């Protein structure tokens, strides 16, 4: 059974049989604990990690959870978060893209040259930059599908090639300043949602969760499985709405929720819908779980590889555009440094398996929260970047170990 099948229709095991006659919170809690014991951890480790990280940094520096610092954190995490969202797609297939940093830097250079130097409309420059990213993804998929070149090798070559192309496009100047006060730069630095809009989104999110959980409970009840009662469903949705309303109120005490973060969350929701509610998403999980079995089942594996690599490079290019907007410049340093590390680490730390077949769009969101929280907390403590690299590396290693152990547990319980 493929992993996407487990998500769309929960697996029927002894735990489900034992609680099939129960309803409400008790049955749901028992089912959840049974899944955790069998290695189906979901987002639990990263959520616990975020709580621990925030508690430690808030204890060491009370400014960490201030509304101003959290707004800055949301601005900073959105750029690499979009890149990490694309990395999730290729990791789910058991592939890797080591060039996302270089692709993002190249995209920022393209926007700078076309918009500032050549006088193109900014929207057209962004379309060309993202289109270049999509073309790069198509090339990677061609190299893998047609010639069998491992993605590790092709994307490593791309890392070097596109870095060189970025330097060539920027020329001797080495950097291009984007017009300060322009719509793109304002979007990356200052624009935030009106308070009424953020509150409306919080309420709509609660309503959407209520309807979704109600439909899920109805389908499980029809299948004879344990399901939440209506009271429990309403309670969960109410708690979520209250948390989101409080978060919106707290952030509005400063500048408010950045529109750039809103774009990032919208992309996360769109990819999550595609992965969990469409035929393409089911095929992604199937190919990632067992490529040969998927091929024998009639799935066009080459097409799935094409879409995954194209999405990854396109989102990397979009992340580069957002990064240029955030920094108000396109420079030779864009996309270098720890961009690759943070994007890949965010996807893995968030819960996407390096072994393929397991993951979700929320992995990018949760993972980048962890990484950016570490960076922000250490900056407030005046710690060196070397310590940030070491801590991030340790967190990444722990995430991979947890994933490996959980996978071993799932195998032993016959769920993979």
Secondary structure by P-SEA (a helix, b strand, c coil): ccaaaaaacccccaaaaaacccccaaaaaaaaaaaaaaccccaaaaaaaaaaaaaaaaaaccccccaaaaaaaaaaaaaaaaaaaaaaaaaaacccccaaaaaaaaaaaaaaaacccccccaaaaaaaaaaaaaaaaaaaaaaaaaccccaaaaaaaaaaaaaaaaaaaaccccccccccccaaaaaaccccccaaaaaaaaaaaaaaaaaaaaaaaaaaaaaccccccaaaaaaaaaaaaaaaaaaaaaaaacccccaaaaaaaaaaaaaaaaacccaaaaaaaaaaacaaaaaaaccaaaaaaaaaaaaaaaaaaaaaaaaaaaaccccccccccaaaaaaaaaaaaacccccccccccaaaaaaaaaaaaaaaaaaaacccaaaaaaaaaaaaaaaaaaaaaaaaaaaaaccc
